[in-house]
Amino acid sequence: MARQNKRPHIVLITTDQQRGDCTGIDGHPILETPHLDQLANEGVYFPKAYSPCPVCVPARMVMMTGRSPYRIGYFSNSSQALAQTETLPRILGRLGYQTQLIGKGHFSPQRARLGFDNTVINESGRYREGDDYHRWLMKTPYAGLERATSIGNNDVFARRSVVPETHHVNTWTANECIEFLDRRDPTCPFFLWMSFSRPHSQYDPPAPYDSWYDLEDVPPPIQAPGDHFLPFQLREMPRRYDWDRMSPKQVAKARQHYLGQITHIDHQIGRFTAALRWKGLWEDTLVLFTSDHGDMMGDYGLFFKGHFFEGAGRVPMILRPPGCWEGTIPAQEYERPVSLVDVLSTLVSAAGEVPDGVEGRSLLPAVRGEDPIGDRVFHGEIGSMEARHHCLTDGRFKYMWFRMGGAEYLFDLKEDPQEVNNLAGNEEMLRPWRNQLLELLEARDDDAAEAGNLVPTPYEPAPEAQLRAMDPFGRRPY
């Protein structure tokens, strides 16, 4: 495929908590992402891409290892160190690549490189010792102001950044990546993970992006079709985070600022790709863009992630091959479900052989108009054993089972893309999907399957006062 089998430079661009429908190429009614759209115009867009465990740490460890959450033992955010040493940067390093991470890693411990030659990190104040963005900002006139909004990492109340665009973390991430192009070793190919820590809350775009979209033009969230639509464990969330006390205007403002963050990031990606072109690197560079998970952004009264409703579980994914590759077909859409577990195989196969033990599949055949996935059904899971949530989808139908309380969902995503018509009451339609999940669980001796039945765990509601008293907001000094 490649001219003279030349190994391409490889750039993995990720955002944190970006919904799959939040790009222009996906058809969002107002969102502007011209640079992401151009990547798709030069390559392949995957409208059915999913996070196999839609929360930050597991999703990132999946991309780092090419293995499922079950195989690596990550089902929720944790400070668990990655036990596996065979990682994406380590594999590419053995193939002769200089490897660099810039932005969010969310590794434990914070300075673990996990195979990268070097990391320059921003972790949004998660660690007491600070990070590279915080240290850089401390040397500027805006020292200590990245948290001047007082908004926490899990707040939904939006406010314009006190730090201007020139010093915002999105701009800093792009600046560091552009500078890396000047510092890199010119005698070998490079692998760069450009990892933005937004649009994850805090929803604090700098001016003018806080008002880039008129508030009245922001599409409203999807309304739940009834008070009992959500599974038990998700019904608690609005009271835990006070989402149920938000006014419609506050919800709209959060959505407005979220979109503003995405457009700001898109413009920073445009600056970086312009630098690649200017330095003569663009034609020899492969780019994969995606996100670790989505954000419900008020749909059904929910924000954030942690389950497989489309707003949280579906992510954007774009694969742009090097311009020097022959036989590629631009401006394609690949409609089968793909996953973050495929990231490692895709990137490594552009440079060499994918090691044994990797579960994902390379998506590179899609750039030639071929089918890399076939009839594979996506499976994702998240949560503790007693509260595990499973998802299966073939891209048309989606089945979900919440073990706590035993709620089942079946959606026809073609006819019901907003997931408001639960077909789980149709046993004839539901049974084949339930049986697929049973077969998967029985094969690994999971106690959630017994004697041909799914085994739910009881739901014990928490008192409202206890939910309200929790402080999940992640307020930090920097």
Disulfide bonds with the S-S distance in Angstrom:
none
